[in-house]
Amino acid sequence: MALIMTTTDYFKPWSPTFEIIVGKSVTAIALGDLEGRLIYANPACLSMWGYDSEKEMLGKPITEFYRDK
């Protein structure tokens, strides 16, 4: 069974295991809510998009981070 969370839940609380695995990954990882807004970005994702803090990215539409080839 899949757990579907609303935007008000914002995936709280983050599990320590999630933070260890995803937070330290060299692969850019971002999560969005059901309304298409960014609710999580790991340090690799911040670096890839040129942001200094997660707060700068959170809440923006995920579509802002798509690139056409």
C-alpha positions in Angstrom: 0.0 0.0 0.0 1.4 3.4 -0.9 1.2 6.3 1.5 0.0 9.5 -0.2 0.8 12.7 1.8 -0.8 16.1 1.4 1.2 19.3 1.0 0.5 20.1 4.6 2.3 16.9 5.7 5.5 17.8 3.9 6.8 14.3 4.6 7.3 15.0 8.3 9.0 13.7 10.2 12.0 12.8 8.0 13.5 9.5 9.1 17.2 9.6 10.1 17.9 6.8 7.5 16.4 8.9 4.7 18.6 11.9 5.7 21.7 9.7 5.8 21.1 8.0 2.5 19.5 10.8 0.4 21.2 13.7 2.1 24.7 12.4 1.5 24.0 11.1 -2.1 26.1 12.6 -4.9 23.1 12.1 -7.1 20.7 15.1 -7.2 17.4 14.1 -5.6 14.3 16.3 -5.2 10.8 15.5 -4.1 7.6 17.3 -5.0 4.1 17.4 -3.5 0.9 16.5 -5.2 0.5 20.1 -6.4 3.8 20.0 -8.2 5.8 22.1 -5.7 9.3 21.2 -4.5 9.3 20.1 -0.9 12.8 18.6 -0.6 16.2 19.0 -2.4 19.4 17.3 -1.3 22.7 19.1 -1.3 23.7 17.6 -4.7 20.5 19.0 -6.2 21.1 22.4 -4.7 24.6 22.4 -6.2 23.4 21.3 -9.6 21.0 24.2 -9.8 23.3 26.7 -8.2 21.4 27.3 -5.0 23.1 27.9 -1.6 20.2 26.7 0.6 17.2 24.4 0.4 14.9 27.3 1.5 15.7 29.1 -1.8 14.2 26.2 -3.8 11.4 25.0 -1.6 7.9 25.8 -2.7 8.8 26.5 -6.4 7.1 24.6 -9.1 9.1 21.5 -10.1 8.6 22.5 -13.7 11.0 25.4 -13.2 13.7 22.7 -12.9 13.1 20.9 -16.2 15.5 21.5 -19.0 14.6 20.9 -22.7 17.3 19.1 -24.7 
